[in-house]
Amino acid sequence: MRFIVSPSTLKGQVVIPGSKSHTIRALVCALLADGTSTIEQPLDSNDTRSCLAMIQKFGARVEACNDRWVVTSSGIPQVPEDVVDVGNSGTSLYFGIGVASLVDGMTVFTGDHQIRNRPADDLLSAINELGGYAVSTRANGKPPVVVQGPIIGGQVSIRAITSQYLSSLLVATPKAKNNTIIEVPLLNEAPYVGMTLWWLKELGIEYHNKGYEQFIIKGGQAYKPFTKYIPADFSSATFFLVAAAITQSTVVLKGLDFNDTQGDKEVVRILQAMGAEVEVLPDAIAITGKPLKGGVFDLNAMPDALPALSVCACFASGQTRLVNVPQARVKETDRIAVMCKELKKMGADIEELPDGLVINQSALKGAHVSGHHDHRVVMSLAVAGLGAEGSTIIDTAESVGVTFPNFVELMQALGAGIRKEE
């Protein structure tokens, strides 16, 4: 599928869909709880459906209605009868490895071509140190991987180049036989660990957090079943915030809660610093685009925002530096290299750093660009097309279904000139 995008001005209100990160954590916690849990207003997308299918293979029963998913589980994951294919969902992969470390039997994980290029070696090593068995079938630290439990606990050190390594251990180790001490010499994306800790606290799990550098988790714990509402996704909201900022538009984004733990809410403050006019309401954010100026922004806590903010930087006077986000290179694609390559096709003055991008104000022109099968790259390039001169064509656009199946329809409702072409 391709997106055809033309210059546009936006106006109106949009309801942002639920958080992918919260939805996947909710599904995994529901699997580990003994009883019936209800997830209200979950994100229904390819990634979350991959996670839903995964917990079913571990023995959960799921009733998926329009606005709620009901999960019933014994709290004891079972050996899957078949290979667990997580599709394009890295979050499901990493959390699934943690779940599999609790199972007395072998679990095999695989996924699409991007998943099979995602590193997991540090997490696999940690599982082995805690008494389990975890190995990459190709001996390269990447899927397919085989995991066998049960882990017993102990002491382990993990370099969390992605926060999901640490989150996986934090979710699994409360159900290990013994206590676990996790040392964390490196942690990227700390707010996502904060989100995991929120879920643990809400479900009655005991832990001690020593400044995100050491965690002590009591073994032999039980998760409580729950009923939880999934808040709107700030990562998805980023595309609408940036679109309004670069097209001098006024848009109201509904459902966002600034009290939530999501790291990508910092995008709002970055856009304010760049000159956008923002009003934070009780359950919404109103943004009006104004002349933008560049700056230096640390994106370590919010790597998913790099593609959209690199587009925003093209429309800001002076120079913008997006820094301290090396983990953006090990997402669905190397997003630093990909955004540099594709925005250059549109006329951007942009250069790679080892850990980010340097972008000077640029007059973007429509071009034929590739989304590289990466949902956030596709949506970011679509936003770029709204502010560029002429028509922009983006291929591999079907990948938006990974996190945001109705992206185009919501953009169109605001007046965006985006259409699909099979």
Secondary structure, 3 states (H helix, E strand, C coil): CEEEEECCCCEEEEECCECHHHHHHHHHHHHHEEEEEEEECCCCCHHHHHHHHHHHHCCCEEEECCCEEEEEEECCCCCCCCCEECCCCHHHHHHHHHHHCCCCCEEEEECCCCHHHCCCHHHHHHHHHCCCEEEECCCCCCCCEEEECCCCCEEEEEEECCHHHHHHHHHHHHHCCCCEEEEEEEECCHHHHHHHHHHHHHCCCCEEEECCCEEEECCCCCECCCEEECCECHHHHHHHHHHHHHCCCEEEEECCCCCCCCHHHHHHHHHHHHCCEEEEECCEEEEECCCEECCEEECCCCHHHHHHHHHHHHCEECEEEEECCHHHHHCCCCHHHHHHHHHHHCCCEEEEECCEEEEECCCCECCEEECCCCHHHHHHHHHHHHHCECCEEEECHHHHHHCCCCHHHHHHHCCCEEEEEC
